[in-house]
Amino acid sequence: MADVIRLDGVEKSFVVRAKTGRLRRERRIVRAVDGISFAIERGTIVGYLGPNGAGKSTTVKMLTGILVPSGGRIRVAELDPSRQRIELARRIGVVFGQRSQLWWDLPLGDSFDLLRHIYRVPAERHRANLERFTEVLGLAAFVDTPVRQLSLGQRMRGELTAALLHDPEVVFLDEPTIGLDIVAKAAVREFLAEVNRERGVTVLLTTHDLADIERLCSRLLIVDHGHLIWDGGLDELKRRYGQERTLVVDLEEAAPPLDVPGARVTRVDGPRQWLSFQRDETSAAELTAAVAARARLVDLAIEETQIEEIVRRIYAAGA
Amino acid sequence: MAELRALASIYRRLIGARIRAQLEYRFSAGLQLLGTALLTALDFVAIALIFANVPELGEWDVAEVALLYALATISFAFADLAIGHLDLFPQMIREGTFDQILVRPLPSLFQIVAADFAVRRVGKVLQGIAVLVFALVALDVDWTLGRVLAIPLAIVAGAVIYSAVWIALATVAFWIVDAIEVVNAFTYGGSFLAQYPLGIFARWLQGLVVFVVPLAFVAYFPALYVLGKDDALGLPEALRYASPAVAVATALVAGVVWRNAVGHYRSAGG
């Protein structure tokens, strides 16, 4: 069996009670996940994307055994997450970006030691893993520092180590690079790629950062309104929906929308203008030169396509 | 059995880590400990003041009430040490940190119990022991082996009863996150009830703490046994020996309530 994760028609609905009058309350059923099916092969890195509230974290919570699905069938490492929660917990690793699994008041190294006992990892194995992760992530510099004093980037390295020390078969990462600086982001991506290559760990990654996906994911799953709306590679997605980029220019003074070949102005705000262009038709460099020839340029930035935008385009294309 | 031993060893490590963290601030921990001891000492002063005005309270003299008070206080203090941090539980639900507990390979209730151990609360135990010593010196009791053993047994059973009641009450947070004040009314109010002879309370309250929330088994019934007193309520004598059994039963009920509450959380989604 090569699939380490398998979902068949998985559903999750919540009952939401909303006040409609002084005393009256209305019960409404919200389908957060509405019939999702997919399978993930062992040893792959898959990006799980979607706008906020699309059903991403509800799916991850079902896959990790936190939530019980209201319908359908889930298998992770051949286990039923909702019924075999504790057994599954030994075989997966979880990093929820903003929440820590480390002991706040203790030196980072003490957390690793406690986790060794919680997960019952043989001492020899634990030492070997910790040595390797210390080397790759450069933990030695802050392993004796209390967790509350770590920088966000240092803490995230600690979280990743904590999630991987017990040799999990699958790791679920929720926004692992959120809020990190460029150097720390690169370190995290490098580490994940290496763990995947070296140990064959399967990674399910939810992120808003398209650069994470570009660097790591061979396959993308996109959800919206509880449905899977895309399952495929990044290249194809980009070719179909991700060609458009935006150049933001700050001019010396407010000007009428610039007339630049290969681009159209989508927004003007005082001296700032937003120019959309197709990356296969023109390049940012050409465009910048063209703008500079027409007005005095103070500053510029390139906006990558946001996942929300790609989702909008998938819908637009399907309609 | 091997599983229980493994859990006990993990518990020791987790609690040890929490205590180490608190001792990082030795001075502050010491002050807090002293503070709670003094504050709870005032508690007993209140009872002493009552006896300065009346010789008996519901046919209990000051030494007898001291024993009752000591049993109730020490049990409560141990429960408070072990699971007093349960008052942070609604916050865990609200902030989603309870999810973190569900992805670890340990029972959820075990993790909640092992999450903290507040050293400063040791002060309350010390104060209870001081009152116990006073009671033992002042009492005129015909000590038998049974009566001597009854005291530590009552303390352990009492701590288990308190803990079980708190755990069952804390599950309210799975449904109503901000219910902690209601829960506190029961827990701290409950500790007050157990410190006084049952005979002085209203009938309905007596029924409540004997049959529903069994706080009468924390101190009142064991104290009746040790002192060889008559029960103001006229209940069967067997109840005086029942505290350990009641403790086991309450713990089982709390376990079932917890299981159901977590089941609700996992299907309703926090």
Interface residues (C-beta under 8 A of the other chain):
Chain A: K12 F14 V15 A32 T58 K61 T64 G65 I66 L67 V68 S70 S82 R85 I86 E87 A89 R90 I92 V94 F96 R99 Q101 W103 D105 L106 D110 L114 H117 I118 Y119 R120
Chain B: A6 S9 I10 R13 L14 A17 R20 A21 Q22 E24 E95 G96 T97 D99 Q100 L102 V103 R104 P105 L106 P107 G263 R266 S267 A268 G269
